[in-house]
């Protein structure tokens, strides 16, 4: 990196830290430059993070009283860009920032604040990808916030919220919190909804991850008509949904004789699995074959 580029970044951080209503245009221009220089350059992101007080200042600027304030949106954009560097994810996942993201996600005005809401959800998802960060989100109430937000009306950030939950439930403690918060029923409802195939597929990915742990699988087994509902998704879902539903059925059949008996009793199951085997590719086709074998063995 040239000295000129470094000096530009330092100067932008200094201007972004200006206070007073008369300095808003200066702060906005400085933040716009920071968004641009951190968008494509990992090296620039590291420089910003190394400047004393830079992250704290960006966090403060992201706490605007007005959700659509450009200063807030730009500050969140810079923080998101910084989070793209794997080496910065841990230091960015401060309790203060996570609690702020929780507030933005759970805000009743989120539908009116498309930019801020999507940025908050995207930043949350990015930070959640680091295994070391997953427990932090568990102790700050993020799991409950995500489940509640996902259960609400569809919003521009819904996919990011589902992806965040899918990342976080890979940690056992977070899975427990998700099950207690009602995530299994919420995710099934999203998977069965006609609002969007992308959301359905992502919700089933999250559900499959929850099912890896005993409490998640037990909650699935207790769900009314779970086999029929997963077969229904196999019939009409997108490729990702079919793959997710197949994974869940495999886990249910391995752990529950009752679920396997329910499947054998479904006259349409064989034709549905045959259709998946013919029309789908990759993992969905492979899983359909495994399901077919289990059903045939159980039928004998």
N, C-alpha and C positions, 0 to 999 in steps of 0.2 A: 504493500500500500504506500502511496506517495505521502509525503509530509503534508501536502496541500489538502488531500482528502481527509487526513486525520484532523487537521486544523478546522476544516469545514464542519466536521461532526462535532468537535468540541464547541465550536461557536454556536451551532444549532442547539446543543444541549443548554448552553448558557442562556440563549434567547428564550428557549422553552420554559426556563425557570423564572422568567420575568413575572412580576406580580402587578396587579392593577388593571382596571378595565381598559385603560388607554393602551395597554400593551397587547391586547388580544390578537390584533392583526399580525404583530411580530411573532407571537407564539405560534399562531396558526401556520405562518409561512415556514417557520423553523421546523415544526412537526411534519409538514408536508415534505420538506427536504429529507428528514430522517426516515419517513416512510419509503421514499424513493431509494435512498442509498442502502437501506436494510432489506429491501424486497428481494434482491437477487444476489447479494454479496454476503456470504457467511463471515468473511473477514471484517466487514463493516459492522456486523452484528456484535462480534466480539469486542470491537473497539468501543461501541456504545456501552456495553455491559461493564467494561473496565473503568469507565469514567465514574469517579466518586459521586455518589448521590443520583446518578442518572436514572436507575430503575425506580428508586423511591419517588423521584420527581414525575416520572411517567405514570406511576401508579396514582399519585395525587391528582394529576391532570385528567386521569380517566374517571375520576369521581365527580363529574359535573352534576349540578342539580337538575339540569335539563337533558333528558335522554338523547335528544337529537342534536345536542351541541357538538359542533365540529371539532372542538378541542378534545372532547371525550373520545369521539370516533377515531381521530388521528392518533391519540395516545394509545388506545387499544390496538390500533393497527401496528404501531411500532412494537408494542409488547408481543403481539402475535408473531411478527417477523422474527423477533429475537428468539422466540420459543422454537423456531424451526431448526436452530442449532442444537443438536443433542447434548452438547456440553453445557448449555445454558438452562436446560429444562429444570434441573434440580434447584438451582439458585433462584429461578423465577417463581417457583411454587411456594411462595411465602404465604403464611396464614392470612395475612391482611389481603393479599391479592385473591386468594381462593374465596374468602368470605365476600369480597366485592363481586366476584363472578357469580357466586351463589345469589346475591341480591339482584343482579341484572337478570339472571335466568328466571328467578321466581317473581320478578316484577310484574304487577298486573298490567303495566303499560308496555310490556314487551312486544305485543303485536303492533303497537304504534311506533315502535323503535326498531325497525327492521335491521338497520345497520349495526347499532349497538348490540342488539340481541344476538345476531349471527356472529359478530366478532367475539362476544363473550363466550358463546358456545364453542366456537372454533378454537379459541385460546384454551379453554378448559380441556377440550379433546386433545389438543396438542400436548399439553402438560401431562395429561393422564397416560400418555403413551409410554412414559418412563416408569419402569417398575418401581423404582425408589420413591416415586411420588404417590403411588396408588393409596398407601395407608394414610397419607396426609389428607386426602379427600374424604376418606372414611370418617376421620375424627372431626372434620369441620362441617359435617351435615350435608355434603354434596350429594350423596346417594339419595337421600330422602327428597332433596330439592329436584333432582333429575326425574325421579319416578313421578312426582307430583306434576311436573311440567309436561312430561310425556303423556300423562293421563288426560291432560287438558286438550283444548282445541288445537288442531294442527296449525303450525306456525312456520315461518321461513327457516327457523333454526332447528326444526324437529329432527332432521337427519343427523345434525351435529350432536344433539342431545342424546339420541339413541347410540351413536358411535361412542360418545363419552361413557355412557353406562356400560357398553360392551367392553370397553377398555378396563374400566374400574372393577367390574365383577370378576375379573380374572384373579384378583386377590381374594382369598377365602373370606377374610373378615368383611370385605365389602359385599360379597355374595350374601352373607348372612344378613347384613343390613338391608340389602335389596329385597330379599324374600320377606323379611318382617315388614317392609314398607309396602308390600303388595305388588312387587314388580312382575311376578309371574302372570297374574291376571291382567295387568296393564299391557304387558307385551303381547299376550295372546290376543287381546282386543285389537291392538294395532295391526297384528299379523292378519287378522280376519277382516280388517277394514278395507274398504274399496278406495280409500283416500290416495293411495299411491303404492305401486309395486316396490319401489325403492325402500320405502319405510317398512313395508311388510317384511322384506328380505332382511333388513338390518335388525329389526326387532327379533326375528327368529335366530339370527346369529347371537344376539345377546342372550336369548332364552337358552340356546344350546350351551353357552358358556356357563350360565347359572346351573344347568342340569349336570355339569361335571362334578358338582359338590352334593353331598348327601341331602342337605336341607332343601336345595333347589329341586332335586329329583323327586324327593318326597312330596313337595308341594305340587309338582306336575302330576304325580300319581293320584293325588287327592282331587285334582281338577275334574269337574263333571264333563263326561263325554270327551276326554282328551284325545283318545285315539280317533274317534269320528272327526273331530275338529282338525287334527293334523292331516288326516286323509283328505278332508275337504280342501285344505291348502295345497296338497299334492295335485289335486285335480285342476285347480284354476290359477295357482300362483306362478310367479315368474321363476326363472332359473334359480336365483338365489333363495327364493322362498321354498322351492322344492328341495333344494339341498339342505336347508335348515330344518324343514319338517322331517325329512328322511333321517337326519342325524338324531333328532329328538325321539322319533319312533324307535330307532335302533337302541337308544339308551333305555327307553321304556320296556321294550321287549326283553332286553338282557336282565332287567331288574324286577320285572313284574309279570308273573304268570297270568294275572288277571287281565292286564293290558293285552297280552298276547292272545288270550282267549277272546277278548273283545274284537281283536283284529281278524281272527279266523272266522268269526261269526259275520263279518261284513261281506256280503256277496260281491260287491263292486271292487274290493281291494285288489284282487288279482289283475283285473283289467286296468286299474289305475297304475299299479306298479309296472305292468307291461308297457303301458303308454309312456311312462317316465323313462323306462329303459330304452325305448325306441327313439323318442323325441329329444331326450336330453343327452348331454355329453359329460365327460369327466366324472367328478365326484358324485353328482346326483345319480348318474346311471349306475355307478358302482354300488352306491348305497341302496338303490332300488333292487339290485340283484341280491344283496345281502338280506334285505327285508323279505324278498320273495322266498329265499331259502329257509329263513326262520319260520315263515308262515306254512310252507309246505311240510317241514319237519313236524311242526305242531299239529298239523291236520291229520297226520298218519295215526 
